[in-house]
Amino acid sequence: MNLDFMSLKTTSVAAVKGERQKEKILERQKAQEIEQAMLSERELNPYWKDGGTGLPPEKDEAASVKKVTVVEDAGLSWLRKSHQRMKEQAEREKRNFEEIVAERYGSMEAFQSRLEEAEKVASRKENYHRSGRWKKTDYSESDKEKKEQYMKKEMPDEDDRN
């Protein structure tokens, strides 16, 4: 019982809580630094590098909306997309558009003819689908007569019951 209470170190509850808060903050910072070091070290996604969000920046919302194309359009959508990509390549490489088309398709005329042919086929298919091919066919007069005769044979007369 010879303990001298004045020599003991005393701490308040607020001081203990403050120290715990500081320790938690330091731990979080260390974890973030480690995570950031691991991400930027060998990251392949360019949008994650340098503290990015992982998603590409949106330039304008109209470009983000994609047009849905018909599957059976005879390659028309593919050719249009190819045309767009060739334009982009010409702008990017600062080359003549016709040179790039000639590299891919032989000549500008060959590409134009393919595009026109695909447009014709696609319009024919579209017209075919719109023409109502699922409608019931109209019978000619002779077909109607044959059907009526068949129905008469199948239906017994009221007098033939005996």
Backbone as a chain_set.jsonl record, in Angstrom:
{"seq": "MNLDFMSLKTTSVAAVKGERQKEKILERQKAQEIEQAMLSERELNPYWKDGGTGLPPEKDEAASVKKVTVVEDAGLSWLRKSHQRMKEQAEREKRNFEEIVAERYGSMEAFQSRLEEAEKVASRKENYHRSGRWKKTDYSESDKEKKEQYMKKEMPDEDDRN", "coords": {"N": [[0.798, -1.169, 0.0], [2.031, 1.058, -0.32], [1.946, 2.67, -2.523], [2.428, 5.404, -4.526], [0.203, 7.651, -5.587], [0.545, 9.922, -7.035], [2.668, 9.574, -8.704], [1.823, 8.021, -10.769], [0.943, 7.754, -14.205], [-1.596, 9.502, -15.768], [-4.435, 9.419, -17.922], [-6.911, 10.923, -19.913], [-10.251, 10.063, -21.039], [-10.937, 11.299, -23.428], [-8.427, 11.861, -24.501], [-7.49, 9.283, -25.034], [-9.329, 8.442, -26.953], [-8.742, 10.284, -28.979], [-6.132, 9.499, -29.671], [-6.653, 6.952, -30.713], [-8.189, 7.64, -32.916], [-6.274, 9.009, -34.463], [-4.525, 6.899, -34.984], [-6.16, 5.23, -36.558], [-6.582, 6.876, -38.77], [-3.969, 7.078, -39.757], [-3.538, 4.374, -40.424], [-5.411, 4.029, -42.468], [-4.398, 5.812, -44.372], [-1.944, 4.598, -44.946], [-2.847, 2.179, -46.051], [-4.153, 3.134, -48.343], [-1.984, 4.256, -49.703], [-0.457, 1.979, -50.216], [-2.233, 0.542, -51.844], [-2.508, 2.32, -53.994], [0.11, 2.329, -54.935], [0.33, -0.283, -55.8], [-1.582, -0.324, -57.838], [-0.736, 1.6, -59.804], [1.676, 0.595, -60.506], [1.737, -1.722, -62.28], [-0.436, -1.429, -63.903], [-2.748, -2.053, -66.488], [-5.016, -0.968, -67.583], [-5.63, 2.073, -68.97], [-7.256, 4.023, -67.914], [-7.279, 3.705, -65.209], [-4.788, 4.366, -64.421], [-2.709, 6.859, -62.918], [-4.446, 7.715, -60.891], [-7.086, 7.543, -61.862], [-10.633, 6.949, -62.552], [-11.268, 4.58, -63.728], [-13.027, 4.468, -65.771], [-13.664, 5.631, -69.103], [-13.506, 9.11, -70.0], [-16.504, 10.903, -70.668], [-17.203, 12.358, -73.661], [-19.334, 13.521, -75.131], [-22.81, 13.067, -74.699], [-24.328, 12.232, -76.827], [-22.686, 10.743, -78.48], [-22.325, 8.502, -77.002], [-24.594, 7.02, -77.228], [-25.563, 4.295, -79.028], [-26.486, 3.313, -82.3], [-28.908, 0.96, -83.1], [-28.606, -1.685, -85.308], [-29.881, -3.523, -88.119], [-29.692, -7.042, -88.33], [-29.599, -8.644, -90.66], [-28.608, -7.047, -92.97], [-27.197, -7.24, -95.278], [-24.496, -6.626, -95.014], [-24.324, -3.925, -94.963], [-24.281, -2.216, -92.688], [-21.803, -2.918, -91.692], [-20.093, -2.044, -93.742], [-20.594, 0.708, -93.655], [-19.612, 1.291, -91.113], [-16.955, 0.646, -91.525], [-16.311, 2.633, -93.385], [-16.558, 4.88, -91.747], [-14.491, 4.372, -89.905], [-12.281, 4.475, -91.617], [-12.314, 7.169, -92.309], [-11.742, 8.28, -89.789], [-9.182, 7.226, -89.423], [-7.816, 8.517, -91.477], [-7.93, 11.171, -90.616], [-6.547, 10.936, -88.2], [-3.989, 10.016, -88.962], [-3.37, 11.965, -90.732], [-3.602, 11.677, -93.505], [-4.539, 11.174, -96.962], [-7.92, 10.429, -97.595], [-8.773, 8.821, -99.713], [-6.491, 7.33, -100.294], [-6.301, 5.572, -98.142], [-8.665, 4.134, -98.473], [-8.072, 2.94, -100.907], [-5.973, 1.271, -100.118], [-7.311, -0.617, -98.559], [-9.522, -1.563, -100.099], [-8.794, -1.613, -102.739], [-9.637, 0.329, -104.673], [-11.352, 3.504, -104.746], [-13.663, 3.4, -106.22], [-14.3, 0.678, -106.181], [-14.965, 0.3, -103.518], [-17.181, 2.029, -103.339], [-18.933, 0.757, -105.108], [-19.391, -1.668, -103.778], [-20.665, -0.681, -101.509], [-22.978, 0.505, -102.616], [-24.191, -1.759, -103.712], [-24.727, -3.259, -101.406], [-26.541, -1.515, -100.197], [-28.679, -1.67, -102.016], [-29.434, -4.388, -101.776], [-30.105, -4.464, -99.085], [-32.261, -2.674, -99.041], [-34.067, -4.07, -100.639], [-34.523, -6.332, -99.031], [-35.651, -5.088, -96.819], [-37.983, -4.032, -97.944], [-39.22, -6.43, -98.607], [-39.735, -7.523, -96.102], [-41.499, -5.642, -95.179], [-43.615, -5.947, -96.873], [-45.585, -7.591, -96.046], [-45.464, -10.405, -95.899], [-46.39, -12.27, -94.244], [-49.048, -12.241, -94.308], [-52.293, -13.606, -94.895], [-52.791, -15.442, -97.807], [-54.44, -14.332, -100.761], [-57.016, -16.067, -102.304], [-57.489, -17.273, -105.57], [-60.247, -17.185, -107.9], [-60.73, -19.767, -108.891], [-59.484, -21.343, -106.968], [-61.071, -20.782, -104.774], [-63.484, -21.883, -105.594], [-62.796, -24.61, -105.719], [-62.294, -25.097, -103.041], [-64.835, -24.664, -101.945], [-66.247, -26.751, -103.183], [-64.985, -28.957, -102.079], [-65.666, -28.645, -99.397], [-68.426, -29.051, -99.582], [-68.541, -31.735, -100.222], [-67.58, -32.908, -97.912], [-69.434, -32.19, -95.938], [-72.317, -33.619, -94.823], [-75.505, -33.945, -96.38], [-78.728, -32.879, -95.241], [-80.774, -34.493, -96.039], [-79.637, -36.97, -96.407], [-79.599, -38.501, -94.131], [-80.947, -40.788, -93.555]], "CA": [[0.0, 0.0, 0.0], [2.945, 2.175, -0.389], [1.883, 3.187, -3.879], [2.252, 6.848, -4.579], [-0.705, 7.936, -6.678], [1.011, 11.087, -7.776], [3.69, 9.173, -9.659], [1.188, 7.297, -11.876], [0.567, 8.543, -15.376], [-3.049, 9.485, -15.942], [-4.904, 9.886, -19.23], [-8.364, 11.106, -19.951], [-10.952, 9.292, -22.069], [-10.847, 12.076, -24.659], [-7.076, 11.692, -25.04], [-7.406, 7.917, -25.562], [-10.103, 8.438, -28.197], [-7.988, 11.049, -29.964], [-5.023, 8.664, -30.138], [-7.22, 5.89, -31.557], [-8.581, 8.283, -34.173], [-5.044, 9.264, -35.214], [-4.017, 5.604, -35.452], [-7.032, 4.786, -37.651], [-6.305, 7.722, -39.927], [-2.668, 6.656, -40.285], [-3.707, 3.064, -41.052], [-6.12, 4.243, -43.736], [-3.487, 6.437, -45.321], [-0.975, 3.578, -45.37], [-3.548, 1.244, -46.937], [-4.37, 3.82, -49.617], [-0.693, 4.384, -50.376], [-0.083, 0.65, -50.711], [-3.142, 0.236, -52.947], [-2.148, 3.193, -55.108], [1.389, 1.865, -55.466], [0.082, -1.534, -56.518], [-2.344, -0.032, -59.042], [0.018, 2.325, -60.81], [2.895, -0.127, -60.834], [1.619, -2.584, -63.45], [-1.807, -1.295, -64.382], [-2.901, -2.08, -67.938], [-6.125, -0.099, -67.946], [-5.122, 3.443, -68.93], [-8.151, 4.9, -67.163], [-6.974, 3.552, -63.785], [-3.478, 4.968, -64.163], [-2.649, 8.245, -62.429], [-5.573, 8.041, -60.016], [-8.338, 7.663, -62.601], [-11.799, 6.24, -62.025], [-11.402, 3.297, -64.392], [-13.939, 4.643, -66.893], [-13.228, 6.708, -69.995], [-14.301, 10.335, -69.855], [-17.545, 11.041, -71.678], [-17.032, 13.608, -74.398], [-20.694, 14.037, -75.233], [-23.74, 11.97, -74.484], [-24.866, 11.768, -78.1], [-21.79, 9.736, -79.018], [-22.399, 7.278, -76.207], [-25.775, 6.263, -77.649], [-25.27, 3.547, -80.243], [-27.649, 3.014, -83.115], [-29.115, -0.463, -83.283], [-28.724, -1.969, -86.727], [-30.513, -4.776, -88.479], [-28.691, -8.09, -88.479], [-29.522, -9.096, -92.04], [-28.63, -5.89, -93.858], [-26.284, -7.546, -96.384], [-23.19, -6.037, -94.764], [-24.386, -2.467, -95.1], [-23.811, -1.579, -91.455], [-20.365, -3.17, -91.604], [-19.416, -1.15, -94.682], [-20.687, 2.077, -93.142], [-18.674, 1.407, -89.989], [-15.624, 0.661, -92.135], [-16.16, 3.972, -93.961], [-16.317, 5.795, -90.617], [-13.151, 4.109, -89.37], [-11.287, 4.974, -92.576], [-12.275, 8.625, -92.133], [-11.022, 8.554, -88.544], [-7.772, 6.928, -89.641], [-7.263, 9.582, -92.327], [-7.742, 12.348, -89.755], [-5.532, 10.638, -87.189], [-2.669, 9.907, -89.589], [-3.234, 13.121, -91.621], [-3.398, 11.154, -94.859], [-5.674, 11.317, -97.857], [-8.941, 9.403, -97.363], [-8.8, 7.913, -100.863], [-5.347, 6.419, -100.178], [-6.647, 4.537, -97.164], [-9.681, 3.292, -99.112], [-7.376, 2.159, -101.922], [-5.223, 0.219, -99.432], [-8.212, -1.654, -98.053], [-10.474, -2.11, -101.065], [-8.257, -1.57, -104.094], [-9.895, 1.666, -105.212], [-12.543, 4.156, -104.195], [-14.804, 2.92, -107.002], [-14.643, -0.666, -105.698], [-15.67, 0.461, -102.244], [-18.485, 2.63, -103.625], [-19.804, -0.246, -105.722], [-19.801, -2.577, -102.702], [-21.613, 0.032, -100.659], [-24.237, 0.631, -103.358], [-24.783, -3.093, -103.823], [-25.264, -3.607, -100.088], [-27.728, -0.684, -99.985], [-29.756, -2.222, -102.829], [-29.881, -5.647, -101.176], [-30.757, -4.15, -97.807], [-33.572, -2.066, -99.302], [-34.94, -5.145, -101.111], [-34.915, -7.135, -97.866], [-36.549, -4.272, -96.001], [-39.268, -3.994, -98.63], [-39.795, -7.764, -98.507], [-40.273, -7.681, -94.746], [-42.621, -4.722, -95.015], [-44.684, -6.249, -97.822], [-46.625, -8.372, -95.407], [-45.354, -11.781, -96.365], [-47.065, -13.135, -93.28], [-50.48, -12.119, -94.496], [-52.967, -14.735, -95.507], [-52.814, -15.228, -99.247], [-55.754, -14.228, -101.39], [-57.253, -17.18, -103.211], [-58.106, -16.922, -106.848], [-61.624, -17.684, -108.017], [-60.733, -21.226, -109.063], [-59.143, -21.934, -105.671], [-62.253, -20.636, -103.916], [-64.466, -22.875, -106.046], [-62.322, -25.925, -105.293], [-62.485, -25.191, -101.595], [-66.272, -24.813, -101.707], [-66.635, -28.098, -103.591], [-64.457, -29.875, -101.064], [-66.485, -28.482, -98.191], [-69.72, -29.659, -99.855], [-68.37, -33.188, -100.158], [-67.344, -33.289, -96.522], [-70.619, -31.933, -95.128], [-73.447, -34.444, -95.294], [-76.772, -33.244, -96.565], [-79.734, -33.216, -94.235], [-81.629, -35.556, -96.572], [-78.926, -38.239, -96.426], [-79.503, -39.05, -92.79], [-81.59, -42.11, -93.496]], "C": [[0.858, 1.256, 0.0], [2.939, 2.846, -1.759], [1.603, 4.675, -3.85], [1.41, 7.176, -5.807], [-0.246, 9.11, -7.529], [2.033, 10.695, -8.837], [3.092, 8.413, -10.859], [0.798, 8.254, -13.004], [-0.941, 8.412, -15.573], [-3.383, 10.005, -17.335], [-6.412, 10.0, -19.188], [-8.956, 10.25, -21.074], [-10.848, 9.999, -23.414], [-9.47, 11.908, -25.307], [-6.916, 10.306, -25.658], [-8.152, 7.831, -26.896], [-9.362, 9.181, -29.309], [-6.834, 10.232, -30.538], [-5.524, 7.562, -31.06], [-7.619, 6.455, -32.925], [-7.356, 8.516, -35.062], [-4.48, 7.965, -35.787], [-4.847, 5.09, -36.638], [-6.769, 5.573, -38.917], [-4.982, 7.328, -40.563], [-2.77, 5.309, -40.996], [-4.408, 3.197, -42.41], [-5.202, 4.844, -44.794], [-2.463, 5.436, -45.842], [-1.617, 2.595, -46.342], [-3.784, 1.866, -48.311], [-3.072, 3.952, -50.401], [-0.26, 3.056, -50.971], [-0.934, 0.283, -51.928], [-2.784, 1.057, -54.182], [-0.842, 2.739, -55.746], [1.194, 0.59, -56.28], [-0.652, -1.269, -57.827], [-1.48, 0.593, -60.127], [1.26, 1.572, -61.269], [2.777, -0.897, -62.146], [0.217, -2.52, -64.07], [-1.852, -1.254, -65.902], [-4.017, -1.157, -68.409], [-5.662, 1.35, -67.85], [-6.007, 4.389, -68.122], [-7.985, 4.74, -65.657], [-5.649, 4.228, -63.442], [-3.632, 6.406, -63.697], [-3.909, 8.649, -61.665], [-6.899, 8.216, -60.728], [-9.452, 6.847, -61.96], [-11.962, 4.868, -62.646], [-12.328, 3.362, -65.589], [-13.438, 5.76, -67.795], [-14.083, 7.952, -69.792], [-15.315, 10.428, -70.986], [-17.392, 12.395, -72.343], [-18.375, 14.286, -74.602], [-21.634, 12.845, -75.202], [-24.309, 11.431, -75.785], [-23.988, 10.677, -78.696], [-21.893, 8.432, -78.253], [-23.601, 6.428, -76.574], [-25.462, 5.609, -78.981], [-26.562, 3.258, -80.989], [-27.722, 1.505, -83.302], [-29.341, -0.72, -84.763], [-29.372, -3.328, -86.932], [-29.427, -5.812, -88.724], [-28.512, -8.469, -89.943], [-29.598, -7.915, -93.008], [-27.609, -6.014, -94.978], [-24.931, -6.867, -96.232], [-23.169, -4.529, -94.843], [-23.859, -1.77, -93.852], [-22.305, -1.753, -91.3], [-19.603, -2.226, -92.525], [-19.473, 0.299, -94.223], [-19.72, 2.296, -91.987], [-17.236, 1.446, -90.514], [-15.331, 2.034, -92.73], [-15.825, 4.981, -92.865], [-14.906, 5.614, -90.065], [-12.063, 4.601, -90.312], [-11.181, 6.49, -92.496], [-11.469, 8.994, -90.897], [-9.529, 8.306, -88.711], [-7.114, 8.019, -90.478], [-7.013, 10.842, -91.505], [-6.593, 12.133, -88.778], [-4.125, 10.643, -87.796], [-2.377, 11.063, -90.549], [-2.838, 12.676, -93.037], [-4.651, 11.39, -95.671], [-6.631, 10.143, -97.641], [-8.937, 8.369, -98.485], [-7.633, 6.933, -100.841], [-5.674, 5.261, -99.242], [-7.693, 3.585, -97.751], [-9.017, 2.397, -100.154], [-6.562, 1.028, -101.289], [-6.128, -0.939, -99.026], [-9.042, -2.34, -99.135], [-9.981, -2.094, -102.506], [-8.428, -0.211, -104.738], [-11.159, 2.211, -104.578], [-13.794, 3.655, -104.91], [-15.249, 1.541, -106.525], [-15.414, -0.576, -104.385], [-17.066, 1.026, -102.471], [-19.446, 1.604, -104.232], [-20.274, -1.26, -104.676], [-20.867, -1.94, -101.82], [-22.974, 0.162, -101.34], [-24.954, -0.707, -103.464], [-25.421, -3.519, -102.498], [-26.52, -2.787, -99.781], [-28.918, -1.218, -100.776], [-30.325, -3.494, -102.186], [-30.625, -5.382, -99.875], [-32.126, -3.538, -98.036], [-34.55, -3.115, -99.82], [-35.43, -5.995, -99.944], [-35.894, -6.371, -96.991], [-37.933, -4.204, -96.623], [-39.976, -5.343, -98.531], [-40.42, -7.969, -97.13], [-41.482, -6.779, -94.521], [-43.829, -5.126, -95.855], [-45.779, -7.11, -97.221], [-46.594, -9.82, -95.851], [-46.058, -12.744, -95.421], [-48.577, -13.065, -93.411], [-51.037, -13.387, -95.135], [-53.088, -14.455, -97.002], [-54.24, -15.15, -99.743], [-55.893, -15.375, -102.378], [-57.866, -16.666, -104.501], [-59.508, -17.528, -106.901], [-61.655, -19.196, -108.136], [-60.402, -21.928, -107.746], [-60.33, -21.875, -104.729], [-63.306, -21.669, -104.29], [-64.067, -24.271, -105.6], [-62.551, -26.126, -103.803], [-63.963, -25.391, -101.257], [-66.745, -26.215, -102.068], [-66.176, -29.127, -102.561], [-65.303, -29.825, -99.8], [-67.851, -29.119, -98.383], [-69.635, -31.179, -99.751], [-68.256, -33.656, -98.715], [-68.581, -33.15, -95.658], [-71.769, -32.794, -95.65], [-74.713, -33.601, -95.42], [-77.752, -33.696, -95.499], [-80.605, -34.367, -94.717], [-80.965, -36.918, -96.503], [-78.851, -38.913, -95.069], [-80.068, -40.462, -92.72], [-80.693, -43.104, -94.059]], "O": [[0.398, 2.358, 0.297], [3.897, 3.543, -2.093], [0.65, 5.134, -3.22], [1.859, 6.995, -6.939], [-0.666, 9.226, -8.68], [2.233, 11.447, -9.791], [3.783, 8.19, -11.853], [0.385, 9.391, -12.776], [-1.481, 7.306, -15.543], [-2.72, 10.899, -17.86], [-7.089, 9.242, -18.493], [-8.232, 9.776, -21.95], [-10.686, 9.341, -24.442], [-9.367, 11.822, -26.531], [-6.274, 10.167, -26.699], [-7.667, 7.221, -27.849], [-9.364, 8.739, -30.458], [-6.583, 10.264, -31.743], [-4.893, 7.267, -32.075], [-7.407, 5.817, -33.956], [-7.395, 8.253, -36.264], [-4.017, 7.928, -36.927], [-4.291, 4.575, -37.608], [-6.735, 5.009, -40.011], [-4.885, 7.252, -41.787], [-2.162, 5.116, -42.049], [-4.024, 2.542, -43.379], [-5.223, 4.439, -45.956], [-2.149, 5.422, -47.032], [-1.005, 2.218, -47.341], [-3.631, 1.194, -49.331], [-3.058, 3.78, -51.62], [0.245, 3.006, -52.093], [-0.416, -0.227, -52.922], [-2.763, 0.53, -55.295], [-0.707, 2.766, -56.969], [1.82, 0.409, -57.324], [-0.371, -1.926, -58.83], [-1.506, 0.136, -61.27], [1.829, 1.887, -62.315], [3.62, -0.746, -63.03], [-0.236, -3.482, -64.691], [-1.095, -0.518, -66.533], [-3.96, -0.626, -69.518], [-5.333, 1.815, -66.759], [-5.548, 5.447, -67.691], [-8.5, 5.559, -64.897], [-5.423, 4.615, -62.296], [-4.595, 7.082, -64.057], [-4.38, 9.78, -61.778], [-7.757, 8.961, -60.254], [-9.246, 6.152, -60.966], [-12.732, 4.058, -62.131], [-12.409, 2.4, -66.353], [-12.853, 6.731, -67.315], [-15.26, 7.848, -69.448], [-15.018, 10.072, -72.126], [-17.444, 13.438, -71.691], [-18.544, 15.466, -74.292], [-21.28, 11.747, -75.632], [-24.732, 10.277, -75.837], [-24.5, 9.772, -79.355], [-21.583, 7.369, -78.791], [-23.631, 5.236, -76.265], [-25.134, 6.291, -79.952], [-27.599, 2.991, -80.382], [-26.726, 0.857, -83.621], [-30.163, -0.06, -85.399], [-29.402, -4.166, -86.031], [-28.367, -5.494, -89.263], [-27.382, -8.599, -90.412], [-30.552, -7.803, -93.778], [-27.199, -5.011, -95.562], [-24.283, -6.562, -97.233], [-22.1, -3.919, -94.794], [-23.07, -0.83, -93.955], [-21.613, -0.847, -90.834], [-18.579, -1.668, -92.132], [-18.503, 1.039, -94.384], [-19.088, 3.347, -91.885], [-16.404, 2.194, -90.002], [-14.219, 2.544, -92.592], [-14.938, 5.82, -93.022], [-14.21, 6.592, -89.79], [-11.029, 5.094, -89.859], [-10.086, 7.042, -92.602], [-10.627, 9.891, -90.934], [-8.706, 9.071, -88.209], [-5.975, 8.403, -90.211], [-5.992, 11.506, -91.683], [-5.774, 13.025, -88.554], [-3.192, 11.2, -87.219], [-1.287, 11.145, -91.115], [-1.912, 13.198, -93.658], [-5.695, 11.76, -95.134], [-6.196, 8.997, -97.519], [-9.083, 7.174, -98.23], [-7.771, 5.809, -101.324], [-5.355, 4.108, -99.53], [-7.615, 2.373, -97.549], [-9.362, 1.221, -100.271], [-6.47, -0.058, -101.861], [-5.746, -2.104, -99.14], [-9.241, -3.554, -99.095], [-10.702, -2.528, -103.405], [-7.476, 0.344, -105.287], [-11.932, 1.481, -103.958], [-14.851, 3.501, -104.297], [-16.447, 1.263, -106.471], [-16.394, -1.291, -104.176], [-18.031, 0.558, -101.866], [-20.633, 1.589, -103.904], [-21.436, -1.667, -104.69], [-21.844, -2.585, -101.437], [-24.007, -0.048, -100.705], [-26.175, -0.781, -103.323], [-26.521, -4.072, -102.479], [-27.46, -3.3, -99.173], [-30.042, -1.223, -100.275], [-31.54, -3.652, -102.07], [-31.652, -6.003, -99.599], [-33.066, -3.845, -97.302], [-35.735, -3.069, -99.489], [-36.609, -6.341, -99.873], [-36.857, -6.944, -96.481], [-38.941, -4.304, -95.923], [-41.197, -5.393, -98.386], [-41.511, -8.528, -97.015], [-42.384, -7.122, -93.757], [-44.948, -4.693, -95.577], [-46.81, -7.326, -97.859], [-47.642, -10.392, -96.151], [-46.293, -13.902, -95.767], [-49.3, -13.759, -92.697], [-50.331, -14.127, -95.82], [-53.449, -13.35, -97.405], [-55.135, -15.812, -99.218], [-55.0, -15.623, -103.188], [-58.667, -15.732, -104.498], [-59.889, -18.302, -106.023], [-62.518, -19.844, -107.542], [-60.965, -22.979, -107.44], [-60.57, -22.813, -103.969], [-63.944, -22.26, -103.419], [-64.916, -25.04, -105.148], [-62.955, -27.204, -103.366], [-64.302, -26.192, -100.386], [-67.551, -26.804, -101.349], [-66.911, -30.055, -102.225], [-65.613, -30.86, -99.21], [-68.395, -29.681, -97.432], [-70.554, -31.826, -99.248], [-68.792, -34.705, -98.356], [-68.76, -33.929, -94.722], [-72.138, -32.687, -96.82], [-74.94, -32.668, -94.651], [-77.61, -34.777, -94.928], [-81.122, -35.135, -93.905], [-81.657, -37.935, -96.537], [-78.065, -39.846, -94.906], [-79.659, -41.242, -91.86], [-81.034, -44.286, -94.109]]}, "num_chains": 1, "name": "protein.A"}
